[in-house]
Amino acid sequence: MALVNDDSIADRARKLESLRMTNVSSRLTRRETDHLDELAKKHRLQRGEFIRQLILDRLACDSGDPLVSPELVEIIGVRLMLTNLLKPLTTGQKVTPEVFDGIIAEVKKHKRSLAIKTRTDLEKD
């Protein structure tokens, strides 16, 4: 029996990819820092998370991807999860741990694209 197989290597690579391992920094004046702190507080985020979101938004903008808030992505994710879990439960079907894990994986895979579609649909109205 092999101790390491292709699946475990791929799983490990996916987990490592999702870790935040690189630090990016910049020096600001006291006034700039105060202004940044005010904006972060206004958005109810810690300074570091606010800066991260600004960077990610800018990267998405430059790549041509539509901007969508992380809150909307998570709301869509919760909605998808509830929809996919409540129907089997209300019809008396069993939800096994494997089915549950599959639902969570599918939600993670599709929530951002559905949030973008939802935002685009809302902007049309």
C-alpha angles and dihedrals in degrees: 000000000000117000093208125035135175092264094055091047091051092047091051092048091051091050093049091048091058094053119099101233105150123079121209119191143177136181120242135185118251089255093051090048092051091050091048091050091050091052093047090050090048089055091044093239134124112254094252094049091047091052090047091052091049091052094047092047091052092047090050091048093051092046091055094246112138115250116248127172119247088232092060091047090053093045089053089047092053090047092051092047093050093047093050095044102040098055096058091043094050092048092051097252120144118245107211122200089253092054090047092051089049092052091050091049092050092047091052090049097050109027097090095049091047091049089053090049091047092050091048091049091049092050090054092057 
